[in-house]
């Protein structure tokens, strides 16, 4: 009887040590994974938006992102169906080439109003002038670089 007890105790101890060792390895893997994620996050530059830009982002997400995409790259859900494709608003060269006033005019009058694609709707009757300014302010953040002409 004593031999069975000793074997049971030894097996229990071995199982406990084995489980503890596996948990430590998993914990180490989790720490390594967390360190890799934090290193990756350090490589990406996070743009901090002003209040006006955040308001513009909300309007952009609701009205513009379906075609222009959340990041403004012209790859929105509906972009596949459009010809010509929506403008890549995140292109720094494009951003340097246009003024805030021109962007506001395009948003308000639509593509047809500024001799561009007639597929872009005019938002001047839907959005207030303030909202248009906020969307322009947000669009300026999409290139990740200051782009005022």
matplotlib code that plots the C-alpha trace (Angstrom):
import matplotlib.pyplot as plt

x = [0.0, 2.8, 4.4, 1.2, 1.0, 4.6, 4.0, 0.8, 2.7, 5.6, 3.2, 1.3, 4.6, 5.8, 2.4, 2.6, 6.2, 5.3, 2.3, 4.3, 7.1, 4.6, 2.9, 6.3, 7.1, 3.8, 4.2, 7.6, 6.1, 3.4, 6.1, 8.1, 4.9, 4.1, 7.6, 7.4, 4.0, 5.4, 8.5, 6.2, 4.0, 7.1, 8.0, 4.6, 4.0, 0.7, -0.7, -2.6, -5.6, -6.9, -10.6, -11.4, -9.7, -11.4, -14.8, -13.7, -12.7, -16.2, -17.8, -15.3, -15.9, -19.7, -19.7, -16.4, -14.8, -17.1, -15.3, -12.0, -11.4, -10.8, -7.2, -8.1, -6.1, -9.0, -9.7, -13.1, -15.8, -17.4, -14.2, -14.3, -17.5, -16.2, -14.5, -12.5, -11.4, -11.6, -8.7, -5.9, -6.2, -3.2, -0.8, 1.6, 2.3, -1.4, -1.8, 1.0, -0.6, -4.0, -5.3, -7.7, -10.2, -10.1, -10.6, -13.6, -15.0, -14.7, -16.5, -19.3, -19.8, -18.9, -16.7, -19.0, -18.9, -15.1, -14.8, -13.7, -15.5, -19.3, -19.4, -18.4, -21.5, -21.9, -22.1, -22.8, -26.4, -25.8, -22.8, -22.4, -19.5, -17.9, -18.2, -16.6, -13.7, -13.3, -13.2, -10.5, -8.6, -8.8, -7.9, -4.7, -3.7, -4.0, -0.6, 1.1, 3.1, 2.3, 1.0, -0.2, 0.6]
y = [0.0, 2.3, 1.8, 2.8, 6.0, 6.9, 6.3, 8.4, 11.2, 11.0, 11.1, 14.0, 15.9, 15.1, 16.3, 19.5, 20.3, 19.5, 21.8, 24.5, 24.3, 24.5, 27.5, 29.3, 28.6, 29.9, 33.0, 33.5, 33.3, 35.8, 38.2, 37.7, 38.3, 41.4, 42.8, 42.1, 44.0, 46.9, 47.1, 47.1, 49.8, 51.9, 51.7, 53.1, 56.8, 57.6, 61.0, 62.7, 64.5, 67.8, 68.2, 69.7, 66.8, 64.2, 65.7, 65.7, 62.1, 61.1, 62.9, 61.4, 57.9, 58.4, 60.0, 59.5, 56.3, 54.1, 55.2, 56.7, 54.2, 54.7, 55.8, 57.8, 55.5, 55.3, 51.7, 52.0, 49.3, 50.9, 51.8, 48.5, 49.5, 52.9, 54.0, 56.2, 55.0, 57.4, 59.8, 58.6, 61.4, 60.0, 60.8, 63.5, 64.8, 65.3, 67.0, 69.5, 70.3, 71.3, 74.0, 73.7, 75.9, 73.6, 70.5, 72.3, 73.2, 69.6, 68.3, 70.9, 70.8, 67.2, 66.0, 67.4, 70.9, 71.1, 69.2, 66.0, 62.6, 63.0, 59.9, 62.0, 63.4, 67.0, 67.2, 71.0, 70.5, 67.7, 69.1, 72.5, 74.7, 73.9, 70.2, 70.6, 72.5, 69.7, 67.1, 69.1, 69.3, 65.5, 64.9, 66.8, 64.3, 61.3, 61.7, 61.6, 64.7, 68.4, 69.2, 72.8, 74.3]
z = [0.0, 0.8, -2.7, -4.4, -2.3, -3.2, -6.9, -6.8, -5.0, -7.5, -10.5, -9.0, -8.4, -11.9, -13.4, -11.4, -12.4, -16.0, -16.0, -14.3, -16.9, -19.8, -18.2, -17.8, -21.5, -22.6, -20.5, -22.0, -25.5, -24.5, -23.2, -26.4, -28.5, -26.5, -27.0, -30.7, -30.9, -28.9, -31.2, -34.2, -32.7, -32.1, -35.9, -36.9, -36.5, -34.9, -36.0, -33.1, -34.5, -33.4, -32.4, -35.8, -37.6, -35.4, -36.3, -40.0, -39.6, -38.4, -41.4, -43.8, -42.5, -42.9, -46.4, -48.1, -46.9, -48.9, -52.0, -50.8, -48.1, -44.4, -45.0, -48.1, -50.5, -53.0, -52.0, -50.4, -50.6, -53.6, -55.4, -57.2, -59.0, -60.1, -63.3, -62.9, -59.5, -56.6, -55.9, -53.6, -51.0, -49.0, -51.9, -50.6, -54.1, -54.7, -51.3, -52.1, -55.4, -54.2, -51.8, -48.9, -50.9, -53.9, -51.7, -50.0, -53.5, -54.7, -51.6, -51.8, -55.6, -56.3, -59.2, -61.9, -60.3, -60.8, -64.1, -62.5, -62.3, -62.2, -60.0, -56.9, -55.4, -54.3, -50.5, -50.3, -49.5, -47.0, -45.1, -43.5, -44.4, -41.0, -41.7, -45.1, -43.4, -40.9, -43.6, -45.4, -42.2, -41.8, -45.4, -44.8, -42.2, -44.6, -46.2, -42.8, -43.7, -43.6, -47.0, -47.1, -50.5]

ax = plt.figure().add_subplot(projection="3d")
ax.plot(x, y, z, "-o")
ax.set_aspect("equal")
plt.show()
